[in-house]
Amino acid sequence: MLIQKGKKTYCYKSVRIDGKPKSIYLGAPSSPQAKAYEQNKEEKKQCRNREAELQQLHEALENALKLIKIMEKGYLLVAGYYQRKSEIRPLPLQEAPDVD
């Protein structure tokens, strides 16, 4: 595991001794190892950012779909229909009360 403190980078190895975690210093890392560590760290950061953006897009899509469903129900009512399960039915005719 590489640890960066200030401008310097240190290489450690995590092990368990008697059930307790210990970090053993391995020395200064080689340049390719440090570059690979930084690249991996940057890739993980970009992946997290992409996942957050996808989550926001998913929420926006869900809201848009809900709005479309509400508009669809409104258009059906205006046209004199309603939806029951997967079937579109005409609204039942309501007779006007007799005014005599």
QUIMO-V866740 format. One record per pair of residues at least 6 apart in sequence whose ideal C-beta (glycine too) atoms are under 8 Angstrom apart, sorted by the first residue. I is the first residue (numbers start at 1). J is the second residue. Records with the same first field share a line. If there is no record, write none. Layout:
I: J ; J
//
This chain:
1: 11 ; 12 ; 13 ; 14 ; 23
2: 9 ; 10 ; 11 ; 12 ; 29 ; 33 ; 34 ; 37
3: 9 ; 10 ; 11 ; 12
4: 10
9: 28 ; 29 ; 34 ; 37
10: 25 ; 28 ; 29
11: 25 ; 26 ; 27 ; 28 ; 29 ; 33
12: 23 ; 24 ; 25 ; 26
13: 23 ; 24 ; 26
14: 21 ; 22 ; 23 ; 24
15: 21 ; 22 ; 24
16: 22
29: 37
72: 83
73: 82 ; 83
76: 82 ; 83 ; 88
77: 91
80: 90 ; 91
81: 88 ; 89 ; 90 ; 91
82: 88 ; 89 ; 91
83: 89
//
